[in-house]
Amino acid sequence: MATDPSEYEAAVPILAAHLAKIERAVGRTRALCAGQPYDTVRQVLAEGLIREGAQRVVPQVVDDLACQIAEDSGEAPF
């Protein structure tokens, strides 16, 4: 099944806008919750995604992001 390349070109701005929403939610969550317990981070991230209008993220991706943020001490690596 072939797809018209113009369909991809039309989808790129939509995907970029959605990704920007996710990035904003992750950035805010990281700033507020780095190093906090996973459950807290997961809840704040989920709420942030909803506020951004990006709640349609694969649950496993949200879980992984929450784990990364929870494990982040907020300090520079060196």
Buried (B, 14 or more C-beta within 10 A) or exposed (E): EEEEEEEEEEEEEEEEEBEEBBEBBBEBBBEBBBEBEBEBBBBBBBEBBEEBEBBEBEEEEBEEBBEEBBEBEEEEEE
